[in-house]
Amino acid sequence: MQKIKDRLNPKNNLNDILDEAYDDALKDKSFKEFVSKIKLKKEQLKKYTSLLEESKNEYNNCQECKNLLECKNKLEGYAYLPKVNNGTLEFSYRACKYKKKMDKETKYHQNVYLYSVPEEIKNASMKKIYKTDKARYNVIIWLSDFIKKYKENKQQKGLYLCGNFGSGKSYLIAAMINELAKEGTKSAIIFWPEFLNDLKMTFNSPVKSEFKTKYEKVKKAPLLLIDDIGAESVSAWARDEILCPILQYRMDEKLPTFFTSNLDLKALENHLAITSKGDEIIKAGRIISRIKQLTEYEELISKNLRE
């Protein structure tokens, strides 16, 4: 179809051009059916022929679509559709049924502060956890019990979960946190080594509020998972000025705190003791003492699920 702008010349009447363009569009059966549902007269509709054709194409795409991955529209999960408002035709993007379903299912993400964690952890679910390995049963039962108890009493001990690489420690605890997030519980899941590196950079930043905002969000989160503690490069600053105050605050406020690590508590104590200042076993012991106050202890020795 010839574009409207190509027809414009001083000899043509604009109204005739709009009529012709609209009548040409009506030759398309799907366009005719589409505009027949709009309760406006031709005199109004013909002003929007190009937009209506675009809208009709997106609407038709939606009728044939089976999931978000098949979306052919300009904005995934949305269709550019018309609406009559006080006798005027307006166009806007509207979410499709698949987008609405996904948004509803992932709304809980708003309740979880994530720092440097993979998509798998973000979407972890108790319904999808790997249950065929009996070595995981005790941990799964513990987490399921925690969900029930937490709903009745927010002042619960968390869990220090250590075990081999790839055993699914982070996924299991994240699944439990996400389950509670679906019911409105705020939480934070942070990959500890990266979080410390970021705090160190923002600590010296001219924008001091950036450091405080990140630090306070983690320290005061109703539920907190410190993921992969023991994998960080130890410094007295990270141990004594960052980790220790976080743990002390959470002890005082009785906020459930969770840890994952490849190290058991004794190995973690040795790890935290060695800094550039030498062997500081007493200061490391203070951290371990707080972790013991905050958590119960479980080991998970299981097959490497990342292989």
N, C-alpha and C positions, 0 to 999 in steps of 0.2 A: 504494500500500500504506500502511495506517495505521502511523504511527510507533509504536515500542515505548513511548515515554514517554507517548503519548496514551492508551495502554491501561491504564496503571498506575492502579490504585485499590485500596483495601483489600480489595475483594471478589475481585480477581483473584489467582491464584496465579502467581508469577514464572516458574516452570518452564513453566506452560501458555502464558504470553505468549511466551516464547522459542520454544517449539515452534511456535506459530501463525505467528510472524514468519518463522521458518525455512522452514516448509512453504509459506507464501505466496511466498517468494523462489524456492523450487524450481519454481514454476509457469513461471518463465522458463527456457526450454530452455538458454540460454547459461550461466545461473547454475548449473543442475544439472550441466552438462558440466564447468564450471570446478571446482566443489567435489568432483566425483567423482575428480579427480586428487590430492586431498589425502588422505593416508593417516591420517585421524582419523575417529572415530565422530561421529554426529549430536550426541550429548550434549556434545561439546566444540565442534563447529563452530557450534552454534546460539547460542553466547555471543557470536559475532563476526559475526552476520548483516549488520549495516550495513557493517562494514569489508570483509567479503567481497564485498558488492555494489559497493562503491567500487572494490575491487581488480579485480573482474571487468570493470568498465567500462574501467578503464585498460588491462587486458590486451587487451580487444577492440580498443581504439583502436590499440594497437601492431600487432595482426594486420593492420589495414587501412592502416597508415601506410607511405608510400613514401620519406620523407625527414624530416629534422628540422624543416623548414619547415612540414610538415603536422601536427606533433605537437599533439594535443588534450589531453594530460594536464596536470595542475596544475603539474608541474615538467618543463620541456622536456627531452626526452631520457631521462626516467626513468619507470618504472611502479611503483606502490605494490603490492607483491606479498607473498603469504603464504609462510611457510616453517615446516616442522615442525622444532622443535629440542628434543630430549629429551622428546618427547611433548607439547610445548606449541606453540601456534600463535603465530608472531611475524610482524610486518609491517615491511617496510623498502623504501626506494626503491632500485630497481636500474636501472642504465643499459641502454638498448636497444642494439641492434647498430649503429645509426647513430651514437649518442653514443660508443660504444666506438671505432668506426672514426675518428671525428673526433678523439677524444682521442689516439689512437695517431699520427695524422698531424700533430697540432700539439704533441706532447709536447716537441719541440725548442724551443718558445717559452720553456720554463723555463731554457734556456741563454743566452738573449739578454736583456740589460738594455736596455729601450727608454725613451727619454725624449722625449716630445712628438713622436712620429712617427705618421703615419696608418696605418690598418689595412692599406692596400695594401702599405706597406713591411714591416709585421709579417709578412705572408703572402707576401712576394716569393719567387719560385721560379725557378731556372735553366731549368726546363722551360717556363715561361710567358713568358719574355722575348721581346720583339719583335725578330725577326731579319730582317725583309724590307728594312730600311734598311742598305745596305752601309757607311754611315758608322759603324755600331756594331760592325762585325766585329772590329776590332783590340782593342777593349775587352773584348768577349765572349771572344775567344781568350786575352787576358791573364788574365782572371779564371778561366777554365777551367784554364789552366796553373797558376795560383796554388793552386787546390784540390789538384791533384796534388802539387805541390812541398811544400805545407804539411803534407801527411800524412807526408812523409818527413823534413822539417826545419822545425821551428816558427820558426826565426829567418830570416824572409823579409822583404824590403822590401814595404811596402804600396804604395798608389797614390794620387797626387793627380790627381783627375779633374775637369777644368773644362770648361765648355761652356755652351751657351745654356739659357735657362729652358725647362723642360718636356721636355728631351731624354732623361730617364730615368736620369740619373746615379745618383741615390740608390737607385732600384729595382735597378739592375744590381749595385751593390756589396752591397746588402742581400740579394739573391738568393744571392750567393756566400757571404755570412756565414751565412745560413740553411742552406745546403747543408752547411756544416761543423758547424753546430749540431746537425744531425740525427745526427751521429757523435759528439756529446758535447763539442764545442769551446765554451767559454764566450766571450761577446763582449758588446759594448755598441754600441748605435746611438743617437746623441744629436743632436737638432736644436740646433746650437750656440748660436744667439741666445737661445732659450728657456732652455737649460741655464744660460747665464751669468746671465740674469735671476733664475733660481731660486736659484742659488748666492749671488748678492748679497743676496737676501732672507734666506736661511738663515744667512748669515755673521753677521748682526746678531741672529740669534735667540737667546733664552736657552738653547735646546737645542743646544749646540755640536756634539753628536755627529751631528746631522742633516746639517750641512755636511760634516763629515769623512767620513761614510759615503758620501754621493753622490760626493764628490770622489775618494775612494780607489777606489771601484768603477770609475769611468771611467779613472783614471790607470793602474790595474793590470790592466784587462781584457786577456785574452790576445789578443783581436782588438778593434780599436776603429775605428768610423766616426764622424768628426766631420763632420756633415752641414751644408752651407751655410755654411762658414766664409767670412767676408767680408761677410755680411749683418747682422752684429751691430753695435751701436753701440760704437765703440772707446773703451776707457778704459785708462789705464796699469795699473790694477789687474787688469783682465781679461787684458790681454796679458802683463804681467810677473809677476804673482802667481798666475795660474791657468794660462794656456796654456803659458807657457814651462816651468814645472816639470813639467807633464804630458809635454811633448815630450822634455824632458831625461831624465826617468825612462824613457820608452819607448825612447829611444836607448840608454841604458845597459843596459837589460834585453833589448834587441833584440826588442821586441814589435811585430808588424805593425800599422801604423797607416794608416788610409785617410781621405781628405778628398774632399768634393765642394764645388764652388764655381762661381759664375758668373764668377769672376775668374781670370785666369792669375796666375802667381806674381809677376810684376812689378806688376800691378795690386793684388794682395793686399798686397805690401810697401808700396805707397803708402797703401793703406787703413789698414794697421796703424800707420803712422807718425804719422797725424794724431790727436792727443788734445787734451784741454783744456790740456795743457802745451805745445802747439805741435807743430812738426815734429820727430819723433824717429826719423829714418831709420835710425840705428845700431841702436836697440833693435828696430825692425821687421826689420832685416836679420838679426838673431840668430834670430828666429823662422823666417824663410825658410830660413836655413842649416840649421836643425834639420829642417824639412820636407823639404828636399832630401836630407838624410842618411837620413830615414825612408822615403822613397817614390821610386817611379818616376813619370814624368809622362805623362799622356795627355790629349788634347782630344777632346771629343765634340760636334760640331756636327751636329745632327740635327733632324728635324721636331719641332714642339711636340706631344707626345703628350697634352697636357692640353686641347687645343682640340677 
